[in-house]
Amino acid sequence: GAGGGGGGEGGGGGMDMAALQAMLGGLGGGGGGLGGGPEAEMRRQAQANQAAQAEKNSGEADGGADGKAYKWEQTSKYGESEIIVRFPLKTPVTKKDVKVTFKAKALLVVVAGEELLSGATFGTVSVDDSTWCLVEKGSELQLLLGLALDEKWTSLLAA
């Protein structure tokens, strides 16, 4: 019964350093003194990607004013970003009361004749990937915006 060792180390990737070096050692004699080379570069890139990824999944933010508040949140995975915008409605509505216009660079939301959101968007919306629905028995309107580019939006609407 060998095979029980190496449990405590390297928790992340499951492979301990020695095994990793033994494996890399096969690729031309260890080359430990090269200051990392392409591998370190890849690691740096991976960390940068993770940071960018984390930024694009930074949670929900508040927007709007004058009683027309909304919350919006961007999520990104597999290189695709989407934004969910939630409008809490004072009085429940039906689909007939809701008019949402998605444009590549603009958004218009009208509920029961009241304009809740109108303006140029921070980035480009993929109209075909965007939709809306009513939840909580009509007391919340949710918009799902598909983004044309997987980039961080710092605000929902253009400044």
C-alpha positions, -999 to +999 in steps of 0.1 A: +000+000+000+022+028-012+005+058-028-007+073+005+019+100+006+020+136-008-014+144+006-005+174+027+013+194+001+004+215-029-033+215-020-042+236-051-032+215-080-030+182-062+006+176-073+035+183-050+064+204-061+088+175-063+066+156-087+062+187-107+099+194-109+106+157-117+081+160-146+096+193-159+131+179-153+124+156-182+122+186-204+158+194-208+176+189-175+157+210-149+166+244-162+158+258-128+179+289-131+161+305-160+141+329-139+108+313-149+108+319-186+075+313-205+060+294-176+062+323-152+048+346-179+019+322-183+013+323-146+014+361-146-011+361-175-034+337-157-033+359-126-041+390-147-070+371-164-083+361-130-082+396-118-100+409-148-125+381-144-130+389-107-136+425-116-163+416-141-180+396-113-178+422-086-215+419-075-245+441-076-245+479-077-272+504-072-283+528-098-311+552-106-326+581-086-359+598-079-377+567-068-367+549-100-340+529-084-326+497-099-299+473-091-275+459-117-249+433-117-224+421-144-213+385-145-187+371-169-178+335-176-162+317-205-154+351-221-190+362-222-205+390-201-240+397-192-257+422-170-288+417-150-308+448-141-335+446-115-362+471-110-383+468-078-418+479-087-440+496-062-471+480-076-471+447-094-476+448-131-483+424-160-463+419-192-487+443-210-475+471-188-439+467-197-421+481-227-384+474-229-364+485-259-329+471-263-306+488-287-269+482-293-260+514-275-292+524-257-318+511-233-354+522-227-375+508-199-411+519-195-434+503-169-471+513-166-464+544-187-435+555-164-401+557-178-378+539-154-346+540-174-336+557-206-303+564-221-271+554-238-255+523-223-219+522-211-209+496-237-224+477-266-254+455-260-259+423-280-296+428-287-303+392-298-290+380-264-310+404-243-344+397-228-366+407-198-390+390-175-413+398-145-406+380-113-420+380-077-456+380-090-449+411-112-434+432-085-399+431-100-388+436-136-355+419-146-335+427-177-309+405-190-284+422-212-260+402-233-229+422-239-212+424-273-178+425-256-166+408-225-154+440-208-160+455-174-188+481-173-182+506-146-217+520-149-249+508-166-254+540-185-228+561-203-218+592-183 
